[in-house]
């Protein structure tokens, strides 16, 4: 297990030692950075390719179909066929579009999605960059993708695109607040913003001391994960690209490889958000018996499977339900959760603090669902000029 | 190693140049949306400058607050007010020569002060890295009054916005 655990690290070390026979020290430094960047740059697209296949297979089974099975055995080569199709498609730019911004939007969209990989701890000692503000880096970088969505929607000069962009902005602003606030208890408990340190804080009980097993951790995990699904524009929060209402939302006017880039950014976001949720609440690479990187991928893919499951089973939200969920339920709950987590650390008696925290959170949850989220009837619209 | 250091310095100056170009583009471009995008580029560049000064926490907050939240609001406002296509606005008026003269005078005074100051003022601060934890302790200890005052102001602004936007029944 020891060998398997550090197999990637050792391979890199042997490779660098071999190079060290010929090259000077500073070149080795550059090659080391180059390897890390190269691995991330390859990992992103590869993850996107097999996630599309996985999603189509899983959704297919849930809808009592088989899913793609023609290209290669079990349809394994389907993503490559899709890629060739995307490459050979004609790239259409609308006549009135703002050509430069229209081109830049999909290209810039991929950058934050790739950068987010930089702070994910893939295994013991396997973190591309161990920033001491890693968690903040992730949140900050992924918040910039809103601007790219805006660029795409504005440059297309299309009403559906604009509507999609507006919805996307409203959704991302609303869901970013509970998302950021829900990780505060984790920072409080780990006493660090570094993703690596947060994983190491969950190392006790032979790697099973996960934050999700505490009352505040469970609530924060659920809120964080749901907000993450909303940030990726995935079903049931996929209003910005709701195909039955506004064609394809902000990427209506994109075709060929540019559309593929949006698609790629979306799937990479799906992976990174799941990976971060696993890191923050499910102990990241900590776990008994199996090698650390395998634990990380198992947990991440379990969360990704839940996202596909959502898509297969849940209908899309209405806009006012979407906003109500973020502002009237998640936001007050996260605020209370921060106080509960603080109190949880002050009280030393274990049974008492678990019971107390659970009671406070349950009562506030019931309070908010009953009082703030009463049945809401939108006021009747009158179209005076039509009649 | 010297080559790497040189490359780093060259990188910082390139970043500054990019920030300046984006800043000029922001005040000269005719389309409001393009100006807003240039402003976003400036803000991201400034976050980069913070990173080179080893203020990573500040850099991340800069991106999160200014690029993630404030820019989104600005672009949202632009999209709500502006006609979607081919709407252009002149960003300067007849007072530009006067403004340039004023800026030149200000720059002259500033250069004088910068040249006369004996740098570095506090050598021990040059290598100091301030972590988020120290910042938090300073906010909750030494600067707690200012911190609370700003919080109260923000709450007042929020409540005021809700009161203004509220529909009277």
Interface residues (C-beta under 8 A of the other chain):
Chain A: X25 X26 X29 X30 X96 X98 X101 X131 X132 X133 X136 X137 X139 X140 X141 X143 X144 X146 X147 X150 X151 X154 X157 X162 X165 X166 X169 X172 X173 X176 X180 X191 X193
Chain B: X1 X3 X4 X31 X33 X34 X37 X40 X44 X56 X57 X60 X61 X63 X64 X67 X68 X69 X71 X72 X73 X75 X76 X79 X84 X85 X131 X132 X133
